[in-house]
Amino acid sequence: MQMGKRGHIDHLALKVDDEECLQEVRRRLVKAGASDGTITDFGAVRLVTFKDPDGMEGEVARWTNIKRVLGFEERKRELWPD
């Protein structure tokens, strides 16, 4: 979907406080069929993306103690274990 096509909000990001909470939200999103469970690690932030029932994209993010945000070409992906 083209950015801005849905209106002023392109996507929604929610912050969680720790890794345990990120993993729990990840598990629930996969169970609900809203995410494939992949965590993208940008160094300073780790996130899992999802789609709501209307197709709007969102992400749940946990900020780490790492100061540097990695670029797209440097990011790491943590796939959901099958």
N, C-alpha and C positions, 0 to 999 in steps of 0.2 A: 504494500500500500504506500502511496506517495506521502511523504512527510507533509503534515498540515492538512491533509485531505479530510481528516475526521474533525477538524476544527482547531481550536487553539491548543489543545492538549495532544501532544504526539504520543507520549507514554507516561506511565506513572512509576516512580521509584519509591520503595518503602525500605527504611533502614531497620536492621536488627542489631542488637548489641553484642552478640557473640557467635562463635562458630557453632555451638550446640543449637542455638535458635535457627541459624541458617540451615543447618542440616535437617532440622525438624520441619521447617517450612518447605524445604526441597522435597522431603518425603511426602508431605501432604499434597503438594502440587502435582507430583508424579501420580500419586494415587487417584487424584481427581481428574487426571488426563489433561491438565492444563500446562504441563511442561514435560520436556524429555529428561529433565533432571541434570543437565549439563551445568556445571559451575564454570564460569569464566573468571580467571584470576588475572587481574590487572596490577598485581603487586599491592598497591595501596587500598584496593577494593576488590572483593570477591562477590560475584553476583550470580543469581539464577534467574532466568527469564521465564515468563509465562504469558498466556493469552487468556483474557477473561471471556465469558460466554458470548459477548458481543464482538470479539475479535480484537479488542484493544490490547496492545502489548504493555507489559509491565515488567518490573524487575524488583527483586528483593536483594538488598546489598548489605554487606558487612565491611566496614572500614577497618583496616588492619593498622599495625604500628609501622608499616613500611611507608616511607615518605614519598617514594617515586611511583608515579602512575605509569605503567608500561604502555607502550603503543600497541596498536592492533596486531602488528607483525610480531610482537614480543609476547603477547598474552599466552597464557596456558589454559588448557581445557581439561576439566576433570569430569569424565563421562559417568553417567549413572550406571552402577553395576547391575548387570542383568541377573 
